[in-house]
Amino acid sequence: MMDPRFLDATVPALLRSILALPNVQRAPGASGQMHSLAEGATPALPVAVYVNVRGGVGPWPASMTLQYSAV
């Protein structure tokens, strides 16, 4: 598995680049959203976690559907 520090540094930039492409957008409804829960050691320092399809939680969303328009 990849080092989480590497993923933390690269995944946000990758997603920004993909979503900045012309004619690429999030799918409508829940499939295009990344819903997170706030979890943390203290209320002052919450950490976003995401629920996967198996009901577990992790630091990254399991999926997000995008739409591409060829126009």
Backbone hydrogen bonds, N-H to C=O, Kabsch-Sander energy under -0.5 kcal/mol:
donor,donor_aa,acceptor,acceptor_aa,energy
6,F,3,D,-0.8
7,L,3,D,-1.8
8,D,4,P,-2.8
9,A,5,R,-1.4
10,T,6,F,-1.8
11,V,7,L,-2.4
14,L,10,T,-2.3
15,L,11,V,-2.8
16,R,12,P,-2.3
17,S,13,A,-2.2
18,I,14,L,-2.4
19,L,15,L,-2.8
20,A,16,R,-1.2
21,L,18,I,-1.3
24,V,21,L,-1.5
25,Q,67,Q,-2.3
27,A,65,T,-2.7
32,G,29,G,-1.3
33,Q,30,A,-1.6
35,H,33,Q,-0.6
37,L,49,V,-2.9
39,E,37,L,-0.6
39,E,47,V,-3.0
45,L,42,T,-1.3
47,V,39,E,-3.1
49,V,37,L,-2.5
50,Y,58,G,-2.9
51,V,35,H,-0.5
52,N,56,G,-2.9
55,G,52,N,-1.8
58,G,50,Y,-1.8
65,T,31,S,-3.1
67,Q,25,Q,-3.5
69,S,23,N,-2.2
70,A,68,Y,-0.5
